[in-house]
Amino acid sequence: MATYRTSRNIEASIIEYIQSQLTLGGWSNISVVKSFQRVYEIPLDTFTKSGALCVRIENTSNLPAEIGDTATRIQPLVFIDVFAVNDGQRLDLKDFLVSILKAGLPYTEYVVNGNTITSRTPNGRIRITKIDDKPVLFTKDKSALAVYDRYRHLLTLIVSLGRVEA
Amino acid sequence: MALQIKYFDGDSFKDIQALVSQHEEAVKKQIYDLGEQTAQFMRDTIDQEKVRPQADEPTTLEDLIQTEYFDDGGWGVGDMDDLDENAPYWLAVNYGSDHMVGKIVPQGEFAPGNPEPDPNNFRKGRWKKGQGKHLFVVKNPIPAMNYIEKTINWLQEKFASIVF
């Protein structure tokens, strides 16, 4: 049994939230993973319109909450890579993601056993304090690119739990 | 008679203006200095997050990340034309890419360490083409380092601490 700490809870909360919103929004065949390498194991298929999203937490700013105390407010930097099968899907997916994320999402604390989640405890909300999104353009000639790199987009989020970490 | 508006602690707009002017030069200097600090942060990010030993290979990408100052007092970091020409992999390192997956690398060897391709020595050496007679097929994509976005995030925090 393992109890996720804050960063992994945020990462898993975002992944689960996006998965549920994709289903509610009528998106099918969009995989959501947390490892960059795993994206490349998912077959992108133009016919079935199967795309992929990768959610990663990278740097976290630990800001002092008040003078004379070691408590901090954390501000993780979250990357969401969009791997689409065409330009239309890329734009629709990134707009959809912005629309579902901008109001924030539930923060859940997880306990896992191997690959199985044994407990989910809601404990507040993840607030999105900033969203930037931009296309990833390796070159203008998309036909020269590998399939995974043709229609990519990157969302950069700064998130907050709106509370102090002791 | 004109209506005189004062800030809540009694300062007039003129007092506030004088206070802002007093700090203007210091703020300009701090923003100017951020130029080199930003380039350094970006270079450090690449240096710390690279996954293979540098060995005696040149740090081409880091060396190309320099600050360019403009006549209007502004600055920029990294000349994209220069990067495109001399370190064309700069985007692949930042965003990650699988453009090499499935391809056979040019003949060479790994150094330092075991010269032969060996899963047990994953990321322990760099591929030096032309030095040996080994070949392998690339299996893993280049992971995204996002050194540009991390630097932008760092810069925004620094900038806010100066201005606000």
Contacts between the chains, C-beta under 8 A, distances in Angstrom:
chain1	res1	chain2	res2	distance
A	36	B	96	5.5
A	36	B	141	7.1
A	36	B	143	5.1
A	36	B	144	5.6
A	37	B	140	6.3
A	37	B	141	6.3
A	37	B	143	6.9
A	40	B	98	5.2
A	40	B	101	6.8
A	40	B	141	4.9
A	56	B	144	7.8
A	58	B	146	6.3
A	58	B	150	6.5
A	59	B	150	5.5
A	59	B	153	6.7
A	59	B	154	7.9
A	61	B	153	7.8
A	61	B	157	6.4
A	77	B	149	7.4
A	77	B	150	6.9
A	77	B	153	5.3
A	79	B	144	7.2
A	79	B	146	6.0
A	79	B	149	7.0
A	81	B	95	7.9
A	81	B	96	7.5
A	81	B	144	6.9
A	132	B	149	7.9
A	132	B	152	8.0
A	136	B	91	7.8
A	136	B	95	4.8
A	138	B	91	5.4
A	138	B	92	7.1
A	138	B	95	7.5
A	138	B	97	6.9
A	138	B	99	7.7
A	145	B	99	6.8
A	146	B	97	7.1
A	146	B	98	5.1
A	146	B	99	4.8
A	146	B	101	7.1
A	148	B	97	7.9
A	148	B	98	5.1
A	148	B	141	7.6
A	149	B	97	5.3
A	149	B	98	6.6
A	149	B	99	6.1
A	152	B	95	7.0
A	154	B	95	6.8
A	154	B	146	8.0
A	154	B	149	7.4
A	156	B	149	5.0
A	156	B	152	7.8
A	156	B	153	7.5
A	158	B	153	7.0
